[in-house]
Amino acid sequence: MFISFIRKTTVAKALTAVILFIVVFGFDASSVFAATVTGMSDVMSRVQTSATSVTHSVSMTVPSGTYSGTVILTYTNFSGFAGTPTGTCVGGTVGSGTVGSNTATVTLTSCTAGTLTITSFTGTNPAGAGSNLVTVTGAAGLTGSFAVTTVTSDQVSITASIDPSITFNVGSQASATACDGTFSGNGGTVGLGTLTTGAVASSDASSVPHICSRITTNAGSGAAVSVKSLNAALQSVAVSGDKINSATATLAAGTSGYGLCAGSAGGDSGKDVTTPVGASPAAVSPFNSACTSAVHNVGALTTSAQNVWNTTGAVANGFFRLYVKAAISGTVPAHTDYADTLTFIATGTF
């Protein structure tokens, strides 16, 4: 009986010492017992087999407790890990870590319950397709496992085609009406009226119409608007030898001349505001000198096609206002049937 009493006393003292140790030294169960993480995932930049330099972004939920020490991610079948793993946690810090061939290690300091992330490392995916195990271990006492997939191909090629396209409008438009990207007319007549030696007859002066031209095209190398004159002159229908020849000149009252010019005033040319904005229209010599209803620099019209304006690339509703002008001397024969026909052509370079 005496011996049995001594044994019970000894056991009781030992248990009391252990309890006192726990109380005095603040024992933390999470530093000894494993705690299982949940909500584990890894967002990878590629899941194709054998893909290299694949980035990993790991996330998991840490249970209640305070955790310090290493967390090691081990990827089955992966290789070539590189980088300096780091991350974030609740309540503490995740120090810069190291990598092995297929492992990424970080060190936690005082991390508490919540989301733990581990990022900033890359690797080479397995050569085979399928499910691959990832385990969580380390001195911090966090454990768990999840899977990531690899496939033989993770990309889908998308193809499409766009047909070449070009639309064109050209025609007379009433004086003082804005020539812009909304113009939809075609054809018509520019009536210069009765010519006198006292003035230059001009589009947009004395209610004379102008010519509005508009083009839209997806031609990568742009488009050109050209013009061809039937007579290269204002010519009498009844007496073909009587004409006002066209020439490149600055027309003046009392001196015979006839020609066309691309408007140089604000609002005479432009394009719709598109994304991308497209190429701006530009007038071409000899039709590109200063030209308004009151400034009379014209280019000579010929029976061969000549570029009037163009663009260097695709354009949405590019437009140009064109002025027709004529002047006479006092010796030009009188007729009521002076006329010419201008043919405009739009050409895209695709």
Secondary structure, DSSP 4 states (H G I P E B T S, - for coil): -HHHHHHHHHHHHHHHHHHHHHHHHT--GGGTS-EE-EEEEEEES--BTT--SEEEEEEEEEEEEEEEEEEEEEETT-EEEEEEEEEEEESSEEEEEEE-SSEEEEEEEEEEEEEEEEEEEEEE--SS-EEEEEEEESTT-EEEEEEEEEBS-------------EEEEEEEE-TTPPPSTT----B------S--TTS-EETTSTT--EEEEEEEE--TT-EEEEEEESSSEEEESS-TT-EEE--SEE--TTS-EEEEEE--STTSEE----SS--PPPEE-TTS-S-BSSS-BEEBPP-SS-EEEEE-SS-EEEEEEEEEEEEE--TTSPP-S-EE--EEEEEEE--
